[in-house]
Amino acid sequence: MAPGRWGGGVWWSLAALLLALWASSGEASSSSSSDQCEAAASAAGGPCQEEGGGEAAAAAGSSWRRRSGAEAGDGARWASAPIVLWWSGGLFPHFPGPSARIWCPGGGRCVSTRERRVRAHRRTRALLFYGTDFRAYEAPLPRLPHQAWALFHEESPMNNYLLSHRPGIALFNLTATFRRGADYPLALQWLPGPAYLRRPPLAPLARKEDARRRGLAPVLYLQSHCNVPADRDRYVRQLMQHIQVSLMQHVQVSLMQHVQVSLMQHVQVSLMQHVQVSLMQHVQVSLMQHVQVSLMQHVQVSLMQHVQEERRLARGKPGAHTHTHTKAGMLTLLLLQVDSYGECLNNRELPTARLRDTSTATTEDPEFMAFISQYKFHLAMENAICHDYMTEKLWRPMHVGAVPVYRGSPSVRDWMPDNHSIILIDDFGSPKELAEYLDFLDRNPDEYVKYLDYKGPGGITNRFLLENLEKREWGVNDLTLPNYLNGFECFVCDRENARLAAEREHKRTRGKVPAPEPYIAQPSHMGCPPPAPGYGNIEDIPEGDSWKEMWLQDYWQSLDQSEALTAMIHHNESHQGRFWDYMHKIFLKRTRPN
């Protein structure tokens, strides 16, 4: 399917339709049952209770801002307040009841509810949808002309690719997404503030170097969600191979020094007693001809056997533990260069049961943070590629003092504390070039620590980052600040109060004051590119590849679904079951020969 196919301009028809609907929204009619419901709501000062339904009266418990008694008791104003309906009720940010009165910093008052019974009410001015849960075939139809649709989607693009297409995002009027172009941007949702970045490294460089000597690789990869749109495992697999090749090229130059000096000095006396003939023959004959095979098959087996025996004999002797660990660390250092602990490309087990608990890895558990801080580099690769989509995979390594090796948001540089704090995978022409650079930094500590300069006094020099952190009105893991769910709810409430006031003024002046301009979300609010291979070209990936079959199909089918829902709204459809009829028509149109 061609990336530029937009379905014959259906979304433009929807835009024109919405313009007409919004212009006449003040004149929308209601059924007699809705009028009865309105009367009940006016008396109760909250959302109505329709026949056969449970109570949806507004509770006075939760709000964006605390109200005084007089404010909360202003029954007349609350009786006419717009209703905002959380269609995705699981995100309803109030408790314990299903409804709440909110009074927002912008001055707007609304009744917030998750009671779907009030959808058709004329006071219900906005429906709030969670992007992950939004399904085209379950959308509330018919779409009512006086209601705005608001989208909240802070999660990965992969959760719903319908939103990445122009006709999909154009279904909505107000947005809160990870894109900076959203009406209520959440790009920094994972970054608590500048202090989070300035924190001194949990493991100083000396401790990282010691971890290297004890056998840890310089690079950490920790993922258990393997088949994702970003196809990160395909790249990491290549990187692992090239790191090993790059290492062996470096070993060819210095291996004899390691073997002759370290091996002879530390192992010679005891080793000659145990495996003198066997090891020396293997080292002398096979080492230079078959460096990797010899190292793994001969040196590893013989040396580790000797180290284990030496540990056994040396138990209780002062200094013996460090001595033998140095030898084992030297061997592991040469053989293992990317430690992968998750289910994806796993080559190493986490050392404790607590660390193996997946819930620990998703939090900032002190033991987990201390463990990952020992690594110099973290492969920080998002599960999907989109501008401004940045998660804890990026910020957490910076917090603990590691260097992210990053692939994700193409615009990530705009948000970095300075211009030398992360390594971008896409700056390198191949995994081999990246492997060589990581090897260079691993062997040159003065160059490595330059990536941590932002942690020092005055190190955060990016004004764009600092200004965005300062001006946002919600907090991250900060109970003294509102959360972004309440924030977006109030954003919608204020916008709907302003739109309602403008409609009333337009009606009062009999058109002398223009009607409010309708507003439709744009691709810059969410639009993300189609999935691409993590390594190589799409043409080189064979048919039957699970990534190719799953994610490319999902992306383009989402476009079809967004066009089908757009067409249904355009035709004022009210029956969700007809969605698949529209999908079939789109399929036939797409596959019909020109």
C-alpha positions in Angstrom: 0.0 0.0 0.0 1.4 3.4 -0.9 2.2 5.5 2.1 0.6 8.6 0.6 -2.9 7.1 0.1 -5.6 9.0 2.0 -8.7 7.3 0.8 -10.0 9.8 -1.8 -10.2 12.8 0.5 -12.8 11.3 2.9 -11.2 13.0 5.8 -11.7 16.4 4.1 -15.4 15.6 3.8 -15.4 14.9 7.6 -13.7 18.2 8.2 -16.2 20.1 6.2 -19.0 18.2 8.0 -17.6 19.1 11.4 -17.3 22.7 10.4 -21.0 22.8 9.6 -22.0 20.8 12.7 -20.1 23.0 15.1 -21.5 26.2 13.5 -25.0 25.0 14.2 -24.2 23.2 17.5 -26.1 25.8 19.6 -29.3 24.9 17.8 -29.0 21.2 18.4 -32.3 19.6 19.3 -33.0 17.2 22.1 -35.6 14.5 22.6 -38.4 14.8 25.1 -36.6 12.3 27.3 -33.5 14.4 27.2 -35.6 17.5 28.2 -36.9 15.5 31.2 -33.4 14.5 32.0 -32.3 18.1 31.8 -34.9 19.2 34.3 -33.8 16.5 36.7 -30.2 17.5 36.2 -31.0 21.2 36.9 -32.7 20.2 40.1 -29.8 18.0 41.2 -27.1 20.3 40.0 -25.3 17.5 38.2 -25.5 15.0 35.3 -29.0 13.6 34.7 -30.2 10.1 35.5 -32.0 8.6 32.5 -34.8 6.1 32.9 -33.5 2.7 33.8 -30.1 3.9 34.8 -28.2 4.4 38.0 -27.6 7.8 39.6 -25.0 10.0 37.9 -25.3 12.9 40.3 -22.2 15.0 40.6 -20.1 14.4 43.6 -18.3 17.3 45.2 -15.2 15.3 46.2 -12.4 15.7 43.6 -11.4 18.7 41.6 -8.4 20.2 40.0 -8.5 23.0 42.6 -10.0 23.0 46.0 -13.3 24.9 46.3 -14.6 27.0 49.1 -18.0 26.1 50.6 -19.7 29.1 48.9 -18.2 28.1 45.6 -19.3 24.5 45.9 -22.8 25.5 47.0 -23.5 27.7 44.0 -26.2 25.5 42.7 -27.5 27.7 39.9 -24.1 27.9 38.2 -23.5 24.2 38.6 -26.9 23.4 37.1 -25.9 24.9 33.8 -22.2 23.7 33.9 -21.1 21.7 30.8 -20.7 18.0 31.3 -17.4 16.3 30.2 -17.8 12.6 29.8 -14.9 10.2 30.2 -15.9 7.7 27.6 -12.8 5.7 28.6 -14.1 5.3 32.2 -11.0 3.6 33.4 -9.1 6.9 33.3 -11.8 8.8 35.3 -9.5 10.8 37.7 -12.0 11.2 40.6 -13.2 8.9 43.3 -15.1 7.3 45.0 -18.2 8.2 42.9 -18.8 8.1 39.2 -19.1 11.9 38.9 -17.5 15.1 40.3 -17.8 18.8 40.1 -14.6 20.5 39.0 -13.6 24.2 39.1 -10.5 24.9 37.0 -7.7 27.5 37.1 -9.0 29.0 33.9 -12.3 29.8 35.7 -14.3 27.1 34.0 -16.8 24.9 35.9 -17.8 21.5 34.6 -19.4 18.3 35.8 -17.1 15.4 35.1 -18.5 11.9 34.8 -17.9 8.4 33.5 -21.7 7.7 33.2 -22.2 6.9 29.5 -26.0 7.4 30.0 -25.5 11.1 29.7 -23.9 11.0 26.2 -26.9 12.3 24.4 -27.6 15.1 26.8 -27.3 18.6 25.4 -25.2 19.7 28.3 -22.6 17.0 27.5 -20.1 19.1 25.6 -17.1 16.8 25.4 -16.3 13.1 25.3 -12.8 12.2 26.5 -11.2 9.1 24.9 -8.0 7.2 25.9 -6.1 6.5 22.8 -5.0 3.0 23.7 -8.7 2.0 24.2 -10.2 3.8 21.3 -11.5 1.4 18.6 -13.1 2.7 15.4 -15.6 -0.1 15.4 -16.8 0.8 19.0 -17.0 4.6 18.5 -20.2 6.2 19.9 -22.4 6.9 16.9 -24.0 9.0 15.7 -21.6 11.7 16.4 -23.5 14.6 18.0 -23.0 18.1 16.5 -22.6 19.9 19.7 -19.9 17.6 21.2 -16.2 17.8 21.0 -14.1 14.7 21.0 -10.9 14.9 23.1 -8.0 12.5 22.9 -5.7 11.6 25.7 -2.8 9.4 24.6 0.5 9.5 26.3 1.5 5.9 25.5 3.4 4.3 22.6 2.2 4.9 19.0 2.1 1.1 18.7 -0.9 1.0 21.0 -3.1 2.5 18.3 -1.7 3.3 14.9 -5.1 4.7 13.8 -4.1 7.9 15.6 -1.0 8.3 13.4 -3.0 8.8 10.2 -4.5 12.1 9.1 -8.1 10.8 9.0 -7.7 9.2 12.4 -6.4 12.2 14.3 -8.9 14.5 12.5 -11.7 12.6 14.4 -10.7 14.6 17.4 -10.9 18.3 18.4 -8.7 18.5 21.4 -5.6 16.4 22.2 -3.1 15.5 24.9 -0.3 13.4 23.5 3.5 13.0 23.7 3.9 15.3 20.7 4.9 18.9 21.4 2.3 20.0 18.8 -0.6 18.6 20.8 -3.0 21.0 22.5 -1.9 19.7 25.9 1.6 18.3 25.3 3.1 15.5 27.4 6.5 15.2 25.9 8.3 15.3 29.3 5.9 12.9 31.1 8.8 10.7 32.2 11.1 13.5 33.4 10.3 14.8 37.0 12.6 17.9 36.6 16.2 19.1 36.2 17.2 17.7 39.6 16.5 14.2 38.3 19.2 14.7 35.6 21.6 16.5 37.9 21.8 13.7 40.4 25.4 12.4 40.7 26.0 9.0 39.2 25.0 6.1 41.5 28.1 4.3 40.4 31.2 6.5 39.8 33.5 5.6 36.9 35.9 3.7 39.2 33.1 1.4 40.3 32.1 0.9 36.7 35.6 -0.1 35.8 35.7 -2.4 38.7 32.5 -4.0 37.5 34.2 -4.5 34.1 37.0 -6.3 35.7 34.5 -8.5 37.6 33.0 -9.6 34.3 30.2 -7.1 33.5 30.0 -5.9 29.9 30.2 -2.2 29.1 26.7 -2.3 27.5 23.4 -3.2 29.0 20.3 -4.4 27.1 17.2 -5.1 29.2 14.0 -5.8 27.2 11.3 -8.3 27.5 8.9 -6.9 24.9 10.6 -8.3 21.8 8.4 -8.0 18.7 7.8 -4.3 18.5 7.4 -1.8 15.6 10.9 -0.3 16.2 12.3 -3.8 15.5 15.1 -3.1 18.0 16.2 -6.7 18.4 17.2 -7.0 14.8 19.6 -4.1 15.3 20.9 -5.2 18.7 21.7 -8.7 17.3 23.9 -7.1 14.6 25.5 -4.8 17.2 26.4 -7.8 19.4 28.1 -9.5 16.5 30.1 -6.4 15.6 31.1 -5.6 19.2 32.6 -9.1 19.3 34.4 -8.6 16.0 35.6 -5.2 17.0 36.8 -6.7 20.3 38.7 -9.5 18.6 40.4 -7.0 16.3 41.5 -5.1 19.4 42.5 -8.4 21.1 44.7 -9.4 18.3 46.9 -6.4 19.1 46.9 -6.7 22.8 46.1 -10.3 23.5 49.6 -11.5 23.8 50.3 -8.8 26.3 47.3 -10.0 28.4 48.2 -13.7 28.0 52.0 -13.3 28.5 51.9 -10.7 31.3 48.7 -11.4 33.1 48.5 -15.1 32.5 52.2 -15.7 33.2 52.4 -13.5 36.2 49.2 -14.5 37.9 48.7 -18.1 36.7 52.1 -19.4 35.7 53.2 -21.1 38.9 49.9 -22.9 39.6 48.9 -23.3 36.0 52.2 -25.1 35.0 51.4 -27.7 37.7 47.9 -28.4 36.3 47.7 -27.8 32.6 51.1 -26.7 31.5 51.4 -28.8 28.4 47.7 -28.6 27.3 47.2 -24.9 27.7 50.5 -23.8 26.3 50.0 -25.9 23.2 46.6 -24.5 22.7 47.7 -20.9 23.3 50.8 -21.1 21.1 49.3 -23.1 18.2 45.6 -22.1 18.1 45.5 -18.6 19.6 46.8 -16.6 16.7 45.1 -18.7 14.0 41.7 -19.0 15.7 41.5 -16.2 18.2 37.8 -16.5 19.0 37.5 -20.3 18.9 40.7 -20.8 20.8 39.8 -18.3 23.4 36.3 -19.7 24.0 37.1 -23.4 23.7 40.6 -23.7 25.2 41.5 -20.7 27.3 38.0 -20.3 28.8 37.7 -24.0 29.8 41.2 -24.4 31.1 41.5 -21.1 32.8 38.2 -21.2 34.5 38.9 -24.7 35.7 42.1 -23.5 37.1 40.5 -20.4 38.7 37.9 -22.5 40.3 40.5 -24.9 41.7 42.6 -22.0 42.9 39.6 -20.5 44.7 39.0 -23.8 46.4 42.6 -24.0 47.5 42.8 -20.4 48.5 39.7 -20.3 50.8 40.5 -18.5 53.9 43.8 -17.0 52.6 43.9 -13.1 52.7 43.8 -11.5 49.2 43.1 -14.7 47.4 39.4 -13.7 46.5 40.5 -10.6 44.6 43.3 -12.4 42.9 41.1 -15.1 41.3 38.3 -12.7 40.5 40.8 -10.6 38.5 41.5 -13.6 36.3 37.9 -14.5 35.8 37.0 -10.9 35.2 39.7 -10.6 32.5 38.3 -13.7 30.7 34.7 -12.5 30.8 35.8 -9.0 29.8 37.1 -10.5 26.6 34.1 -12.7 25.7 30.9 -10.9 26.8 30.4 -7.4 25.6 26.6 -6.8 25.7 24.7 -8.1 28.8 21.1 -8.9 27.8 19.0 -9.7 30.9 15.4 -9.6 29.6 13.6 -12.2 27.4 14.9 -10.5 24.3 18.3 -11.8 23.1 18.9 -13.1 26.6 22.5 -14.1 27.4 22.7 -13.5 31.1 20.5 -14.0 34.2 19.8 -11.3 36.7 21.6 -12.1 40.0 18.8 -12.0 42.5 15.1 -13.0 42.6 14.1 -9.4 43.4 15.7 -8.2 40.2 14.2 -11.0 38.2 10.7 -9.8 39.3 9.4 -7.9 36.4 7.6 -5.4 38.6 10.9 -4.4 40.0 12.2 -3.5 36.6 9.3 -1.2 35.9 9.9 0.9 39.0 12.8 2.8 40.4 13.5 0.2 43.0 16.8 1.0 44.8 18.3 -2.4 44.2 17.4 -2.3 40.5 18.7 1.2 40.0 22.0 0.4 41.8 22.4 -2.7 39.6 21.9 -1.0 36.2 24.1 2.0 37.3 27.2 -0.3 37.1 27.0 -0.3 33.3 28.7 2.4 31.2 26.1 2.3 28.4 22.5 1.4 28.2 20.9 0.4 24.9 17.9 2.8 25.2 15.6 1.9 22.3 11.9 2.8 22.3 9.4 0.3 21.1 8.2 2.7 18.3 9.6 5.6 16.5 7.9 9.0 16.6 8.8 12.6 17.3 8.9 13.5 21.0 8.0 9.9 22.1 10.6 9.5 24.9 10.2 7.2 27.9 12.0 6.0 31.0 14.3 4.1 28.6 16.0 7.4 27.9 15.7 9.3 31.2 16.5 6.5 33.6 20.1 5.8 32.4 20.8 9.6 32.6 19.4 9.6 36.1 21.7 6.9 37.3 24.8 8.2 35.4 25.0 5.9 32.4 25.1 6.9 28.8 22.0 6.1 26.7 22.7 4.6 23.3 19.4 5.8 21.9 17.0 5.2 19.1 13.5 6.6 19.3 12.3 10.1 18.9 14.0 11.6 15.8 13.9 15.0 17.5 15.4 13.8 20.8 18.3 16.3 20.6 15.8 19.2 21.2 15.2 17.9 24.7 18.7 16.9 25.9 20.4 18.8 28.7 23.3 19.6 26.5 24.7 18.7 23.1 26.9 15.8 24.4 24.8 13.6 26.7 23.6 10.7 24.6 24.8 8.6 21.7 22.4 8.4 18.8 22.4 5.1 17.0 21.3 6.7 13.8 24.4 8.9 13.7 26.4 5.8 12.8 26.4 4.3 9.3 26.3 0.7 10.6 26.3 -1.3 13.9 30.0 -1.9 13.2 30.8 1.8 13.4 28.8 2.1 16.6 30.5 -0.9 18.1 33.9 0.6 17.3 32.9 3.9 18.9 31.6 2.3 22.1 34.9 0.3 22.3 36.8 3.5 22.0 34.9 5.2 24.8 35.2 2.1 26.9 39.0 2.3 26.6 39.2 6.0 27.0 37.6 7.1 30.3 38.4 10.8 29.8 36.3 10.8 26.7 33.5 8.7 28.3 33.0 11.1 31.3 32.4 14.0 28.9 29.0 12.5 28.3 28.2 13.2 32.0 29.2 16.9 32.1 25.5 17.9 32.3 25.5 16.6 35.9 27.9 19.3 37.1 27.1 22.9 38.1 25.6 24.8 35.2 25.8 21.6 33.0 22.2 21.8 31.8 22.5 24.4 29.1 19.3 23.7 27.0 16.9 26.6 27.6 14.2 24.9 25.6 14.2 21.9 28.0 14.3 24.1 31.1 11.6 26.4 29.9 9.2 23.5 29.1 9.8 22.0 32.5 9.2 25.3 34.2 5.9 26.2 32.4 4.1 22.8 32.6 1.4 22.9 35.2 1.5 19.2 36.1 4.0 17.1 38.0 5.7 13.7 37.7 5.8 11.7 41.0 5.1 14.9 42.8 2.0 14.9 45.1 2.3 18.7 45.5 1.4 19.3 41.9 -1.7 18.2 39.9 -1.4 15.2 37.6 -1.9 15.5 33.8 -5.2 13.6 33.8 -6.8 16.3 35.9 -4.9 18.9 33.9 -6.2 17.8 30.6 -9.7 17.5 31.9 -9.6 21.1 33.0 -8.1 22.1 29.7 -11.1 20.6 28.0 -13.5 22.1 30.5 -12.1 25.6 30.0 -12.2 25.3 26.2 -15.8 24.1 26.3 -16.9 26.9 28.6 -15.2 29.4 26.2 -16.9 27.8 23.2 -20.3 27.7 24.9 -20.0 31.4 25.8 -19.0 32.3 22.3 -22.0 30.4 20.9 -24.3 32.2 23.3 -22.9 35.6 22.3 -23.3 34.7 18.6 -26.9 33.8 19.2 -27.6 36.8 21.4 -26.3 39.3 18.8 -28.1 37.4 16.0 -24.9 36.8 14.1 -23.2 40.2 14.6 -20.6 38.4 16.7 -19.1 35.5 14.6 -19.6 32.0 15.7 -16.6 30.3 17.3 -14.2 28.8 14.8 -14.3 25.0 14.8 -11.1 23.2 15.7 -9.8 19.9 14.3 -6.7 18.1 15.4 -3.8 18.0 12.9 -1.2 15.3 12.1 1.4 17.2 14.2 -0.6 16.3 17.3 0.2 12.6 17.0 1.2 11.4 13.4 3.9 8.8 13.5 5.7 7.2 10.5 5.1 3.6 9.4 7.3 1.0 11.1 10.7 0.4 9.5 13.2 -2.5 9.9 15.6 -2.0 12.8 18.4 -3.1 10.5 18.6 -3.4 6.7 15.9 -2.7 4.1 12.4 -4.0 4.0 13.1 -5.7 0.7 15.7 -7.8 2.4 13.4 -9.2 5.1 11.8 -12.5 3.9 8.1 -13.1 3.7 6.8 -14.8 6.8 8.9 -12.6 9.1 6.8 -12.1 12.2 7.6 -8.4 12.5 6.9 -7.7 8.8 3.6 -9.5 8.9 2.4 -8.0 12.1 3.3 -4.3 12.3 3.2 -3.2 8.6 -0.2 -4.8 8.3 -1.4 -3.2 11.6 -0.2 0.2 10.5 -2.0 0.3 7.1 -5.1 -1.5 8.3 -5.4 1.3 10.9 -5.6 3.8 8.1 -8.5 1.8 6.5 -10.3 1.8 9.9 -9.9 5.5 10.3 -11.3 6.1 6.8 -14.2 3.8 7.5 -15.2 5.6 10.7 -14.8 9.0 9.0 -17.2 7.8 6.3 -19.7 6.6 8.8 -19.7 9.9 10.6 -20.0 11.7 7.3 -23.1 9.6 6.6 -24.5 10.1 10.1 -24.5 6.4 10.7 -25.8 5.2 14.1 -25.3 1.5 13.9 -21.8 0.3 14.8 -22.3 -3.0 13.1 -22.1 -1.3 9.7 -18.4 -0.6 10.3 -17.3 -3.7 8.6 -19.4 -3.0 5.6 -17.5 0.3 5.2 -14.2 -1.5 5.7 -15.2 -3.9 2.9 -16.0 -1.0 0.6 -12.6 0.6 1.3 -10.9 -2.8 0.7 -12.6 -3.2 -2.7 -11.8 0.4 -3.7 -8.1 -0.1 -2.8 -7.8 -3.4 -4.6 -9.8 -2.5 -7.7 -7.7 -2.3 -10.8 -7.2 1.3 -12.2 
